[in-house]
Amino acid sequence: MKKELSFALNYALNKGFQIHPDAFKILDDITDAKQLEKIIKEIIQEKTKRKQFQINQDDLETYLGIKDDPNF
């Protein structure tokens, strides 16, 4: 596991979140450590406000703007 991905996973788990396996695959494709950290922190901040504690594929697709992209 990449160091950047390990940080993101640990951060989410320490905040009480679960990461769906499909979301994990998307995170694994992100190579920029700063971007990965920012994505996780912002999604966690939003999901915490809604009292939802799972990061799923839809969350990442929406955040990254790839939800309606036919290439995915």
Secondary structure, DSSP 8 states (H G I E B T S, - for coil): --HHHHHHHHHHHHTT-EE-HHHHHHHHT---HHHHHHHHHHHHHHHHHTT--EE-HHHHHHHHT-TT-TT-
